[in-house]
Every structure is written in structure tokens, then in C-alpha cells.
């Protein structure tokens, strides 16, 4: 189990780091002259993404009764992770942008119902790529 979890966490860290870096210009913080603040924000977001991915891995493992679900039940597990992640992301983005005002979108951010498209896409694309990568790693000993 530990090896599966480590692979999941490493993939989550790498892929979410790339995604967060790529979408950063779509947030107003990108224009902050304090680059250390941007770096701290980026690290915070990446660590949050890894935590979310890890919780979702465990939750999906419990529901499917398998810590090897990315290889054994990729469709069911993937659908569960993506659905839960999208629900959480929609809530979190709305709450942090409009209620708490922790961050804001740049004018370039495409929106669906007031929620940024790229954070929603992140939690559709990244888990799917993670599951594909795990299945490929498993089939190539």
C-alpha cells in the first residue's frame, strides 16, 4: 500500500505543480510585484492539491475496498475521484473567491457559473493522467 500511495503523491505533486504554474497568470496575484508572495501562494496551492489528491485516494480506496483501485478499477475510481474533486473545487473556488476573498481571478480567466474553468479542468485532467500513468507503470515492470 505504501508504494502505491507514494506513487500517487509524487504524481499529484508533479502534475499539479505544472498545472498550477501554467494557470497562475489567470489569477490576479500574477501581477503582484512581490515575487516571494507569488512563490508562497504557488507552494500553498501545490501542497493543497497534493492533500486533496491524497484524501481522495484514501476515500476512493475505502469506498472501492482496494488500495490498488487505479490499476484494478480505473473507471470507477477515476469517476469517483473526479466527481468528488470537481465538487470540492467548485465549492472551494466559490468560497475563496466570493466569500472569503482569499484570491481573485484575472480578467482572462474563463468562467462557468462564476467559477474558473482551469481549476475545474485541473481536477478532471490531472487525476485521469495520474491513473493512466499508474496503469502504464504497472504494465511496464
C-alpha positions as CSV (number, residue, x, y, z in Angstrom):
1,X,0.0,0.0,0.0
2,X,2.8,2.5,0.9
3,X,4.3,2.2,-2.6
4,X,1.0,2.9,-4.3
5,X,0.4,5.9,-2.1
6,X,3.9,7.3,-2.7
7,X,3.5,6.9,-6.5
8,X,0.1,8.7,-6.2
9,X,1.5,11.5,-4.1
10,X,4.6,12.0,-6.4
11,X,2.4,12.1,-9.5
12,X,0.0,14.5,-7.7
13,X,2.9,16.8,-6.8
14,X,4.5,16.8,-10.2
15,X,1.3,17.2,-12.3
16,X,-0.4,19.7,-10.0
17,X,2.8,21.8,-9.9
18,X,2.9,22.0,-13.6
19,X,-0.8,22.9,-13.8
20,X,-0.7,25.5,-11.0
21,X,2.3,27.2,-12.7
22,X,0.6,27.2,-16.0
23,X,-2.7,28.7,-14.7
24,X,-1.1,31.3,-12.4
25,X,-1.4,34.1,-15.0
26,X,-5.2,33.6,-14.8
27,X,-5.3,34.8,-11.2
28,X,-4.8,38.4,-10.2
29,X,-1.9,37.5,-7.9
30,X,0.2,37.0,-11.0
31,X,0.6,40.8,-11.2
32,X,1.8,41.2,-7.7
33,X,5.3,42.8,-7.7
34,X,6.3,40.7,-4.6
35,X,7.6,37.5,-6.3
36,X,8.1,35.8,-2.9
37,X,4.3,36.2,-2.3
38,X,3.6,34.6,-5.6
39,X,6.0,31.7,-4.8
40,X,4.4,31.2,-1.4
41,X,1.0,31.2,-3.0
42,X,2.1,28.6,-5.5
43,X,3.6,26.4,-2.9
44,X,0.5,26.7,-0.8
45,X,-1.7,25.7,-3.8
46,X,0.5,22.7,-4.7
47,X,0.5,21.4,-1.2
48,X,-3.2,21.8,-1.0
49,X,-3.6,19.9,-4.3
50,X,-1.5,17.1,-3.0
51,X,-3.5,16.9,0.2
52,X,-6.8,16.9,-1.8
53,X,-5.4,14.1,-4.1
54,X,-4.2,12.1,-1.1
55,X,-7.6,12.4,0.8
56,X,-9.4,11.4,-2.4
57,X,-7.1,8.4,-2.9
58,X,-7.9,7.2,0.6
59,X,-11.6,7.9,0.3
60,X,-11.8,6.1,-3.0
61,X,-9.8,3.2,-1.6
62,X,-12.3,2.8,1.3
63,X,-15.3,3.0,-1.0
64,X,-13.9,0.5,-3.5
65,X,-12.2,-1.6,-0.8
66,X,-8.9,-1.6,-2.7
67,X,-5.7,0.4,-2.4
68,X,-4.9,-0.7,-5.9
69,X,-8.0,0.9,-7.4
70,X,-6.1,3.0,-10.0
71,X,-5.0,-0.3,-11.6
72,X,-7.9,-2.6,-10.8
73,X,-10.9,-0.2,-11.0
74,X,-9.6,2.8,-13.0
75,X,-13.0,3.8,-14.4
76,X,-15.0,3.5,-11.2
77,X,-12.2,5.0,-9.1
78,X,-11.5,7.7,-11.7
79,X,-15.1,8.7,-11.9
80,X,-15.3,8.9,-8.1
81,X,-12.1,10.9,-7.7
82,X,-13.1,13.3,-10.5
83,X,-16.6,13.8,-9.3
84,X,-15.6,14.4,-5.7
85,X,-12.7,16.7,-6.8
86,X,-14.9,18.8,-9.1
87,X,-17.5,19.2,-6.3
88,X,-14.8,20.3,-3.8
89,X,-13.1,22.6,-6.3
90,X,-16.4,24.3,-7.3
91,X,-17.2,24.9,-3.6
92,X,-13.6,25.9,-2.7
93,X,-13.2,28.3,-5.6
94,X,-16.6,30.0,-4.9
95,X,-15.9,30.2,-1.2
96,X,-12.4,31.6,-1.6
97,X,-13.1,34.0,-4.5
98,X,-16.5,35.4,-3.5
99,X,-17.0,34.7,0.2
100,X,-13.5,34.9,1.9
101,X,-11.9,36.8,-1.0
102,X,-8.6,34.8,-0.5
103,X,-7.8,35.2,-4.2
104,X,-9.4,36.6,-7.3
105,X,-9.4,35.8,-11.0
106,X,-7.7,37.9,-13.6
107,X,-10.0,39.1,-16.4
108,X,-8.5,36.4,-18.7
109,X,-9.8,33.5,-16.6
110,X,-12.7,31.8,-18.4
111,X,-15.7,31.3,-16.1
112,X,-18.5,28.8,-15.8
113,X,-21.1,29.9,-13.3
114,X,-18.6,32.3,-11.8
115,X,-16.1,29.5,-11.2
116,X,-12.7,29.4,-13.0
117,X,-12.6,26.9,-15.8
118,X,-8.9,26.0,-15.4
119,X,-9.2,24.8,-11.7
120,X,-12.2,22.7,-12.8
121,X,-10.3,21.3,-15.7
122,X,-7.3,20.6,-13.4
123,X,-9.4,18.1,-11.4
124,X,-10.7,16.4,-14.5
125,X,-7.4,16.1,-16.3
126,X,-4.8,15.6,-13.6
127,X,-6.5,12.6,-11.9
128,X,-7.1,11.0,-15.3
129,X,-3.4,11.4,-16.3
130,X,-2.4,10.0,-12.9
131,X,-4.5,6.9,-13.3
132,X,-3.2,6.4,-16.9
133,X,0.4,6.8,-15.6
134,X,-0.1,4.3,-12.8
135,X,-1.6,1.7,-15.2
136,X,1.3,2.2,-17.6
137,X,3.9,1.9,-14.7
138,X,2.2,-1.3,-13.6
139,X,2.2,-2.9,-17.1
140,X,5.9,-2.0,-17.6
141,X,7.8,-3.8,-14.8
